[in-house]
Amino acid sequence: MFSGRMLVALLMGFASGLPLLLTGSVLQA
């Protein structure tokens, strides 16, 4: 069962986690 709220939560988590991951990899490099 895939609800719209679950999709929004996943999208928000991805949108906030991706830049964090990118800045982390850039700082390490």
C-alpha positions, 0 to 999 in steps of 0.5 A, a space after each residue: 500500500 503506497 499512500 500519497 503522504 508516504 510519497 511526500 515524506 520520502 520526497 522531502 527526506 530525499 530532497 533534504 538528504 541529497 544536498 547533505 550527502 553532496 556537501 559531505 562528499 565535497 568536504 571529504 574530497 
